[in-house]
Amino acid sequence: MTTLAAYLLKIAMLGGYLARNHDPPPGNMVAGRGMTRLHDIAFGISIRSSRRCG
């Protein structure tokens, strides 16, 4: 089972967090950027799946 911390790390990585050994934990701004990018990705997928050609 994956923990909440692992999901937050993945979202922060979408926002630009590099997750190197000496980096401090990600902050709110990085997590916010990651959530925005995740939303954009989900929106793009929903547009693509709803378009029908022909």
MARBA-3410 file (N, C-alpha, C, O; in Angstrom, 1 decimal):
54
0.8,-1.2,0.0,0.0,0.0,0.0,0.9,1.2,0.0,1.8,1.3,0.8 ~ 0.6,2.2,-0.9,1.4,3.4,-1.0,0.8,4.4,0.0,-0.4,4.6,0.3 ~ 1.8,5.1,0.7,1.4,6.1,1.7,1.1,7.5,1.1,1.4,7.7,-0.1 ~ 0.4,8.3,1.8,0.1,9.7,1.4,1.4,10.4,1.1,1.4,11.2,0.2 ~ 2.4,10.2,1.8,3.7,10.9,1.6,4.3,10.6,0.2,4.8,11.5,-0.4
4.1,9.4,-0.2,4.6,9.0,-1.5,3.8,9.7,-2.6,4.4,10.2,-3.6 ~ 2.5,9.8,-2.5,1.7,10.6,-3.4,2.0,12.1,-3.4,2.1,12.7,-4.5 ~ 2.2,12.6,-2.3,2.6,14.0,-2.2,4.0,14.3,-2.9,4.2,15.3,-3.5 ~ 4.9,13.3,-2.7,6.2,13.5,-3.3,6.0,13.4,-4.9,6.7,14.2,-5.6 ~ 5.2,12.6,-5.4,5.0,12.5,-6.8,4.3,13.8,-7.4,4.7,14.3,-8.4
3.4,14.3,-6.6,2.8,15.6,-7.0,3.8,16.7,-7.0,3.8,17.6,-7.9 ~ 4.6,16.8,-6.0,5.7,17.8,-5.9,6.7,17.6,-7.0,7.2,18.6,-7.5 ~ 6.9,16.4,-7.4,7.8,16.2,-8.6,7.2,16.7,-9.9,8.0,17.2,-10.7 ~ 5.9,16.7,-10.0,5.3,17.3,-11.2,5.5,18.8,-11.1,5.5,19.5,-12.2 ~ 5.6,19.4,-9.9,5.8,20.8,-9.7,7.2,21.3,-9.8,7.5,22.5,-9.7
8.1,20.4,-10.0,9.5,20.7,-10.2,10.5,20.3,-9.1,11.7,20.6,-9.2 ~ 10.0,19.7,-8.1,10.8,19.2,-7.0,11.7,18.0,-7.5,11.2,17.1,-8.1 ~ 13.0,18.1,-7.2,13.9,17.1,-7.8,14.1,15.9,-6.9,14.6,14.9,-7.4 ~ 13.8,16.0,-5.6,13.9,14.9,-4.7,15.3,14.3,-4.6,15.5,13.1,-4.5 ~ 16.3,15.2,-4.5,17.7,14.7,-4.3,17.9,14.5,-2.8,17.1,14.9,-2.0
18.9,13.8,-2.5,19.2,13.4,-1.1,19.3,14.6,-0.1,18.9,14.6,1.0 ~ 19.9,15.7,-0.6,20.2,16.8,0.3,19.1,17.9,0.2,19.2,19.0,0.8 ~ 18.1,17.7,-0.6,17.0,18.7,-0.7,16.1,18.7,0.5,15.8,17.6,1.1 ~ 15.6,19.9,0.9,14.6,19.9,2.0,13.3,19.3,1.5,13.1,19.2,0.3 ~ 12.3,19.0,2.4,11.0,18.6,1.9,10.3,19.6,1.0,10.6,20.8,1.2
9.5,19.2,0.1,8.8,20.1,-0.8,7.8,21.0,0.0,7.3,20.6,1.0 ~ 7.7,22.2,-0.4,6.8,23.2,0.2,5.4,23.3,-0.5,5.1,22.5,-1.4 ~ 4.6,24.2,0.0,3.3,24.4,-0.5,3.3,24.9,-2.0,2.4,24.5,-2.8 ~ 4.2,25.8,-2.3,4.2,26.3,-3.7,4.5,25.2,-4.7,3.9,25.2,-5.8 ~ 5.5,24.4,-4.4,5.8,23.3,-5.3,4.7,22.3,-5.4,4.4,21.8,-6.5
4.0,22.0,-4.3,2.9,21.1,-4.4,1.7,21.8,-5.1,1.0,21.1,-5.9 ~ 1.5,23.0,-5.0,0.5,23.8,-5.8,0.8,23.7,-7.2,-0.2,23.5,-8.0 ~ 2.0,23.9,-7.6,2.4,23.8,-9.1,2.1,22.4,-9.6,1.7,22.2,-10.7 ~ 2.5,21.4,-8.8,2.2,20.0,-9.2,0.7,19.7,-9.3,0.4,19.0,-10.3 ~ -0.1,20.2,-8.4,-1.5,20.0,-8.5,-2.1,20.7,-9.8,-3.0,20.2,-10.5
-1.6,21.9,-10.1,-2.0,22.6,-11.3,-1.6,21.8,-12.6,-2.4,21.6,-13.5 ~ -0.4,21.3,-12.6,0.0,20.5,-13.7,-0.8,19.2,-13.8,-1.2,18.7,-14.9 ~ -1.1,18.5,-12.7,-1.9,17.3,-12.7,-3.3,17.6,-13.2,-3.8,16.8,-14.0 ~ -3.8,18.7,-12.8,-5.2,19.1,-13.3,-5.1,19.3,-14.8,-6.0,18.9,-15.6 ~ -4.1,20.0,-15.3,-3.9,20.2,-16.8,-3.8,18.9,-17.5,-4.4,18.8,-18.6
-3.1,18.0,-17.0,-2.9,16.7,-17.6,-4.3,16.0,-17.7,-4.7,15.4,-18.7 ~ -5.0,16.0,-16.6,-6.3,15.3,-16.5,-7.3,16.0,-17.5,-8.1,15.3,-18.1 ~ -7.2,17.3,-17.6,-8.1,18.1,-18.5,-7.8,17.7,-19.9,-8.7,17.5,-20.7 ~ -6.5,17.6,-20.3,-6.1,17.2,-21.6,-6.6,15.8,-22.0,-7.0,15.6,-23.1 ~ -6.5,14.9,-21.0,-7.0,13.6,-21.3,-8.5,13.5,-21.5,-9.0,12.8,-22.3
-9.2,14.3,-20.7,-10.7,14.4,-20.8,-11.1,15.0,-22.2,-12.1,14.6,-22.8 ~ -10.4,16.0,-22.6,-10.7,16.6,-23.9,-10.4,15.6,-25.0,-11.2,15.4,-25.9 ~ -9.3,14.9,-24.9,-8.9,13.9,-26.0,-10.0,12.8,-26.0,-10.3,12.3,-27.1 ~ -10.4,12.3,-24.9,-11.4,11.2,-24.9,-12.8,11.6,-25.3,-13.6,10.7,-25.7 ~ -13.1,12.9,-25.2,-14.5,13.3,-25.6,-14.6,13.7,-27.1,-15.7,13.8,-27.6
-13.5,13.9,-27.7,-13.5,14.3,-29.1,-13.7,13.1,-30.0,-13.1,12.0,-29.8 ~ -14.6,13.2,-31.0,-14.8,12.1,-31.9,-14.8,12.7,-33.3,-15.5,13.7,-33.6 ~ -14.0,12.1,-34.1,-13.8,12.5,-35.5,-14.7,11.6,-36.4,-14.7,10.4,-36.2 ~ -15.4,12.3,-37.3,-16.1,11.5,-38.3,-17.5,11.2,-38.0,-18.2,10.6,-38.7
END
